[in-house]
Amino acid sequence: MSSPSTVYPGLSLAVDSQNCGINAVVTSNTIVITLTQANGSSITSSSPVILPFRSRQIAFGTISNLAVTSPLTISIPASATLGFTANILDYIHVFAFNDSGNLVLGVSGSSIYYDYGLLATPTNISGSSNSGAVYYSSSSVTANSPVIYVGRIKTQTAIPNWSNITEVLSRSATFQGSLLQAAGPDTSIQYNNNGVLAGSAENTYDYNNLRLLLNSRAIAGTLNISNGNWNSIISSNNQAANTTLGISSTGTNNLILCSSITSTGSTGNLQITGGSQNSIISSNLNATTGTAGIVISSTGNSNTIQSCSSNSTSSSNPGLAITGSTVSSMILGCSTGTSTGSISIAAGNSSIMASSVTSSGNLQIVAGSSSIILASKVTSTGNMVSSSSGGQNIILSSSNTGSTNKGITNTGTGSNNILISTLNSEIGGTLNLVRCGIYSGSNNSIIPTGSGTVPLDLMILGGQNNAINPSGSGSSTNSPVRNIIIGGNTGTIGGSATNTNFYDNIILAGQSNTISPSGTGTTSPEVRSNIILGGNTNSITPTVGTTTLCNANTIIGGQNNIISPNGTLQNSSIVGGQNNTISVASADNSVILGGQRGVVRHQSAIVTGAGRFSVDGDAQGATYHLRVQTTNATPANMTIDGATASTRTRLTLQDNEQWMFYALISCGDTASVDAAGFSIQGSVKRGSGVGTVALVGTPAVVNYRDTNLNTATVAAGVDTTNGALNIQVTGITGKTLNWVCRLIVSQLIS
């Protein structure tokens, strides 16, 4: 059957059919295919189908729009297999041939070619039409006639019986709205844009070489592509009032693939605006009220939102968005959940992968470059934020539940910050943070604030509830540098904004350990190079206002051990034990070796506690090393540092304290090998006040001397001015003698 055609010169030279539909029915095992209008109505002269055909002349590439003014049909006999395999569902492809103005319908068991440049010679269909690679026509067609693809149906044959039509798909089937138009050579558009009611399917193409597969559906909504090359919307569904799905761009290579909008609210958007090579892939947006959107709006390129979902029941603006002049940004496998939550990238070279936001929280990278948020989750009202004008910030496998601002937040140009496998963690502040890191653990924070020197190389590795957190207010310099927390639980390296030097401190594992200046005051301590290695509730915490230097002090294990000087303290340690304390200023180079309730009161002391009767330090042992040099026969008191006696170098007793002591003294002549050795064993006590110090009984002295040192002597005495024990030596005139004493003391306070 043929139909006369008319060339409509007033129409643009379209390269796709207009108002074209097909219908297929099975009657007595014969398939009857009819060319119809797009809405399924019969073709009339007032409502024609427009089909574009190339010229029959090989030398001419012009395209003519031909109007079909009456139905075209083709019948496929029951015995014609078209190359089908019995009982296998497959496609019958429908074609139209232009035989010098007479249009003839045809079919094939294969797609053969869809190219508009084809000239074909079909074979009349019959009961023996059994090839899958041949054009079959309803009537004779002149050889080498122009042909176009009209549509397809899915069916099967039991040979020789046709049955079970499961799909009918035409080239175009727009119901109401404007028809798709395209201009330019080498343009190929294949679409099924059906279901547009009271809306529009607006497609305007300004450039050549367009490739578009559009299989979308809209009900009371809009499907829109305009102004660009290689833009695509593929298999999208837009069902709601006032919703938009589209690409509006002067760029190229934008893509929306397998996306859907379902909304009964005022507005919902799924769109790409501006830029080039942006993608929205397998995304879904459901909003019942207000506005919501999955949006890429950028003058950059290579931005991606993939396998994301934005669901909202609020009147706010939740969604997934990449905005700004960005390059190579990505949101992959993310979901915003409900309410006002959003996932957003507004930076170059940034990524958010496999993250989820529920409720009103935000998960976003703003400014900076090369930032990554990977496998993170935000619930309730919290934010997981990477905000920096620097770059190389990383949040990896983090979770932020029920709190706010637990991400990387910079207002400066800091970079190289890291959060890895964390929960409720944060790196931030008004200062620049450089090469900061949190690795694993939970509820960890690095938040220096204030002004001054840039914090550098801060790090938390594992553990839980750990914080490097110099904070507070003030104008003084705040410079936390290279502080480290490795593992542990509730460990803190912190302080206030008045710290002038706070760096090189380490907490390694353990629980509830703290390195932090404390208290208030105007003098800023230097707290540096201190270490806590494990243990529980150990702290190195000098008092602000009095301490000028707290350096290289160490606590190794144990529990509730404290180094907390009210003044300068360096190079002191607590090794294990429990409830031991070094709190005396200038008690440098001291150590507590295990035990319980030990207290250091002197410089260079080695203390072991034995628990307590009533107060810490009332039952302990201590070892001191004393020295002095003599050049005459005048008695000299030995001190801890060999210099002039001071509060921390004298062997001062506390009120109501008793010592049993044993002194081992070596003496040597610097000008010879002459030597002497002594021991003193005795007891000393002190009542109330320094003047009450006294020996208990007479100390026992043992001498071992070379002949040339026979007149060198030692003795034990007391210093009633300072309430101290004196180990006194007398040298020899004309000889320079060096004296060293190891003093072992059993200390008891009654």
Buried (B, 14 or more C-beta within 10 A) or exposed (E): BBBEBBEEEEBEBBBBBBBBBBBBEBEEBBBBBBBBBBEBEEBEEEEBBBBBBBBBEEEEEEBBBBBBBBBBEBBBBBBBBBBBEEEEBBBBBBBBBBBEBBBBBBBBBBEBBBEBEBBBBBBEBEEEBBBBEBBBBBBEBBEEBBBBBBBBBBBBBEBEBBEEBEEBBBBBBBBEBEBBBBBBEEBBBBBBBBBBEEBBBBBBBEBEEBBBBBBBBBBBBBBBBBBBBBBBBBBBBBBBBBBBBBBBBBBBBBBBBBBBBBBBBBBBBBBBBBBBBBBBBBBBBBBBBBBBBBBBBBBBBBBBBBBBBBBBBBEBBBBBBBBBEBBBBBBBBBBBBBBBBBBBBBBBBBBBBBBBBBBBBBBBBBBBBBBBBBBBBBBBBBBBBBBBBBBBBBBBBBBBBEBBBBBBBBBBBBBBBBBBBBBBBBBBBBBBBBBBBBBBBBBBBBBBBBEBBBBBBBBBBBBBBBBBBBBBEBEBBBBBBBBBBBBBBBBBBBBBBBBBBBBBBBBBBBBBBBBBBBBEBEEBBBBBBBBBBBBBBBBBBBBBBBBEBBBBBBBBBBBBBBBBBBBBBBBBBBBBBBBBBBBBBBBBBBBBBBBBBBBBBBBBBBBBBBBBEEEBBBBBBBBBBBBBEBBBBEBBBBBBBBEEBBBBBBBBBBBBBBBBBBBBBBBBBEEEEBBBBBBBBBBBBBBEEBEBBEBEEEBEBEBEBBEBBEEBBBBBBBBBEBBBBBBBBBBBEEBBBBBBBEBBBBBBBE
